[in-house]
Protein backbone atom coordinates (compact mmCIF):
# COMPACT_ATOMS: atom_id res chain seq x y z
CA UNK A 1 0.00 0.00 0.00
CA UNK A 2 1.34 3.44 -0.87
CA UNK A 3 1.65 6.27 1.61
CA UNK A 4 -1.43 8.26 2.50
CA UNK A 5 0.55 11.41 3.43
CA UNK A 6 4.16 11.79 2.39
CA UNK A 7 6.60 14.65 2.89
CA UNK A 8 9.27 15.04 0.19
CA UNK A 9 12.36 17.10 0.87
CA UNK A 10 13.49 19.05 -2.18
CA UNK A 11 16.00 21.14 -0.22
CA UNK A 12 19.73 20.57 0.12
CA UNK A 13 19.59 19.90 3.88
CA UNK A 14 18.25 17.13 6.08
CA UNK A 15 14.93 18.12 7.66
CA UNK A 16 13.06 16.80 10.67
CA UNK A 17 9.28 16.58 10.33
CA UNK A 18 6.39 16.35 12.80
CA UNK A 19 2.70 15.99 11.91
CA UNK A 20 -0.60 16.57 13.66
CA UNK A 21 -4.13 15.42 12.92
CA UNK A 22 -7.45 14.67 14.57
CA UNK A 23 -7.79 11.05 15.67
CA UNK A 24 -11.19 10.12 17.02
CA UNK A 25 -11.95 12.97 19.43
CA UNK A 26 -8.37 14.07 20.23
CA UNK A 27 -5.75 16.01 18.37
CA UNK A 28 -2.47 14.07 18.15
CA UNK A 29 0.98 15.27 17.10
CA UNK A 30 3.80 12.86 16.22
CA UNK A 31 7.47 13.28 15.40
CA UNK A 32 10.16 12.95 14.25
CA UNK A 33 10.80 11.75 10.73
CA UNK A 34 14.24 12.59 9.38
CA UNK A 35 14.10 13.23 5.64
CA UNK A 36 17.28 13.54 3.62
CA UNK A 37 17.69 15.77 0.55
CA UNK A 38 15.64 14.52 -2.42
CA UNK A 39 13.96 11.87 -0.27
CA UNK A 40 10.41 11.31 0.97
CA UNK A 41 8.99 10.01 4.25
CA UNK A 42 5.60 8.36 4.72
CA UNK A 43 4.35 10.21 7.79
CA UNK A 44 0.74 8.95 7.72
CA UNK A 45 0.44 5.41 6.39
CA UNK A 46 -3.32 4.83 6.46
CA UNK A 47 -5.84 6.48 4.13
CA UNK A 48 -6.49 10.04 5.28
CA UNK A 49 -9.53 10.47 7.49
CA UNK A 50 -9.16 14.18 8.25
CA UNK A 51 -9.17 16.88 5.59
CA UNK A 52 -6.42 18.87 7.31
CA UNK A 53 -2.99 17.58 8.24
CA UNK A 54 -0.63 19.85 10.15
CA UNK A 55 3.10 19.77 9.43
CA UNK A 56 6.08 21.23 11.26
CA UNK A 57 9.52 20.98 9.67
CA UNK A 58 12.93 22.22 10.73
CA UNK A 59 16.44 21.74 9.46
CA UNK A 60 19.16 20.07 11.53
CA UNK A 61 20.15 23.50 12.90
CA UNK A 62 16.67 24.06 14.34
CA UNK A 63 15.56 26.58 11.71
CA UNK A 64 11.88 26.29 10.77
CA UNK A 65 11.29 25.35 7.12
CA UNK A 66 7.53 26.05 6.90
CA UNK A 67 5.63 29.21 7.84
CA UNK A 68 2.86 27.74 9.96
CA UNK A 69 0.27 29.49 12.11
CA UNK A 70 -1.35 26.64 14.10
CA UNK A 71 0.34 26.38 17.49
CA UNK A 72 0.80 22.81 18.70
CA UNK A 73 3.28 20.76 20.69
CA UNK A 74 6.62 19.17 19.85
CA UNK A 75 9.28 17.50 21.97
CA UNK A 76 13.06 17.29 21.47
CA UNK A 77 13.03 13.52 20.99
CA UNK A 78 10.56 11.15 19.25
CA UNK A 79 7.04 11.87 20.55
CA UNK A 80 3.31 11.17 20.43
CA UNK A 81 1.36 13.93 22.16
CA UNK A 82 -2.41 13.99 22.67
CA UNK A 83 -3.92 17.48 22.75
CA UNK A 84 -2.56 20.69 21.26
CA UNK A 85 -2.95 23.09 24.18
CA UNK A 86 -0.84 23.98 27.21
CA UNK A 87 2.34 22.61 25.65
CA UNK A 88 4.79 24.35 28.00
CA UNK A 89 2.76 23.50 31.12
CA UNK A 90 2.82 19.83 30.08
CA UNK A 91 6.60 19.85 29.52
CA UNK A 92 6.61 20.21 25.72
CA UNK A 93 7.61 22.97 23.33
CA UNK A 94 5.30 25.18 21.25
CA UNK A 95 5.68 25.07 17.47
CA UNK A 96 3.80 26.64 14.58
CA UNK A 97 2.47 23.95 12.25
CA UNK A 98 1.43 24.56 8.65
CA UNK A 99 -2.16 23.58 7.86
CA UNK A 100 -2.28 21.42 4.71
CA UNK A 101 -5.66 21.07 3.03
CA UNK A 102 -5.69 17.59 1.49
CA UNK A 103 -9.03 18.39 -0.19
CA UNK A 104 -10.55 15.23 1.31
CA UNK A 105 -8.40 12.92 -0.82
CA UNK A 106 -7.10 9.64 0.55
CA UNK A 107 -3.48 10.38 -0.39
CA UNK A 108 -1.38 13.55 -0.42
CA UNK A 109 2.28 14.53 -0.90
CA UNK A 110 3.76 17.72 0.50
CA UNK A 111 6.96 18.99 -1.14
CA UNK A 112 9.41 21.03 0.93
CA UNK A 113 11.21 23.41 -1.41
CA UNK A 114 14.66 24.88 -0.77
CA UNK A 115 14.68 28.42 0.65
CA UNK A 116 14.91 31.18 -2.01
C-alpha positions as CSV (number, residue, x, y, z in Angstrom):
1,X,0.0,0.0,0.0
2,X,1.3,3.4,-0.9
3,X,1.6,6.3,1.6
4,X,-1.4,8.3,2.5
5,X,0.6,11.4,3.4
6,X,4.2,11.8,2.4
7,X,6.6,14.6,2.9
8,X,9.3,15.0,0.2
9,X,12.4,17.1,0.9
10,X,13.5,19.1,-2.2
11,X,16.0,21.1,-0.2
12,X,19.7,20.6,0.1
13,X,19.6,19.9,3.9
14,X,18.3,17.1,6.1
15,X,14.9,18.1,7.7
16,X,13.1,16.8,10.7
17,X,9.3,16.6,10.3
18,X,6.4,16.3,12.8
19,X,2.7,16.0,11.9
20,X,-0.6,16.6,13.7
21,X,-4.1,15.4,12.9
22,X,-7.4,14.7,14.6
23,X,-7.8,11.1,15.7
24,X,-11.2,10.1,17.0
25,X,-11.9,13.0,19.4
26,X,-8.4,14.1,20.2
27,X,-5.8,16.0,18.4
28,X,-2.5,14.1,18.1
29,X,1.0,15.3,17.1
30,X,3.8,12.9,16.2
31,X,7.5,13.3,15.4
32,X,10.2,13.0,14.2
33,X,10.8,11.8,10.7
34,X,14.2,12.6,9.4
35,X,14.1,13.2,5.6
36,X,17.3,13.5,3.6
37,X,17.7,15.8,0.5
38,X,15.6,14.5,-2.4
39,X,14.0,11.9,-0.3
40,X,10.4,11.3,1.0
41,X,9.0,10.0,4.2
42,X,5.6,8.4,4.7
43,X,4.3,10.2,7.8
44,X,0.7,8.9,7.7
45,X,0.4,5.4,6.4
46,X,-3.3,4.8,6.5
47,X,-5.8,6.5,4.1
48,X,-6.5,10.0,5.3
49,X,-9.5,10.5,7.5
50,X,-9.2,14.2,8.3
51,X,-9.2,16.9,5.6
52,X,-6.4,18.9,7.3
53,X,-3.0,17.6,8.2
54,X,-0.6,19.9,10.1
55,X,3.1,19.8,9.4
56,X,6.1,21.2,11.3
57,X,9.5,21.0,9.7
58,X,12.9,22.2,10.7
59,X,16.4,21.7,9.5
60,X,19.2,20.1,11.5
61,X,20.2,23.5,12.9
62,X,16.7,24.1,14.3
63,X,15.6,26.6,11.7
64,X,11.9,26.3,10.8
65,X,11.3,25.3,7.1
66,X,7.5,26.0,6.9
67,X,5.6,29.2,7.8
68,X,2.9,27.7,10.0
69,X,0.3,29.5,12.1
70,X,-1.4,26.6,14.1
71,X,0.3,26.4,17.5
72,X,0.8,22.8,18.7
73,X,3.3,20.8,20.7
74,X,6.6,19.2,19.8
75,X,9.3,17.5,22.0
76,X,13.1,17.3,21.5
77,X,13.0,13.5,21.0
78,X,10.6,11.2,19.2
79,X,7.0,11.9,20.6
80,X,3.3,11.2,20.4
81,X,1.4,13.9,22.2
82,X,-2.4,14.0,22.7
83,X,-3.9,17.5,22.7
84,X,-2.6,20.7,21.3
85,X,-3.0,23.1,24.2
86,X,-0.8,24.0,27.2
87,X,2.3,22.6,25.7
88,X,4.8,24.4,28.0
89,X,2.8,23.5,31.1
90,X,2.8,19.8,30.1
91,X,6.6,19.8,29.5
92,X,6.6,20.2,25.7
93,X,7.6,23.0,23.3
94,X,5.3,25.2,21.3
95,X,5.7,25.1,17.5
96,X,3.8,26.6,14.6
97,X,2.5,24.0,12.2
98,X,1.4,24.6,8.6
99,X,-2.2,23.6,7.9
100,X,-2.3,21.4,4.7
101,X,-5.7,21.1,3.0
102,X,-5.7,17.6,1.5
103,X,-9.0,18.4,-0.2
104,X,-10.5,15.2,1.3
105,X,-8.4,12.9,-0.8
106,X,-7.1,9.6,0.6
107,X,-3.5,10.4,-0.4
108,X,-1.4,13.5,-0.4
109,X,2.3,14.5,-0.9
110,X,3.8,17.7,0.5
111,X,7.0,19.0,-1.1
112,X,9.4,21.0,0.9
113,X,11.2,23.4,-1.4
114,X,14.7,24.9,-0.8
115,X,14.7,28.4,0.6
116,X,14.9,31.2,-2.0
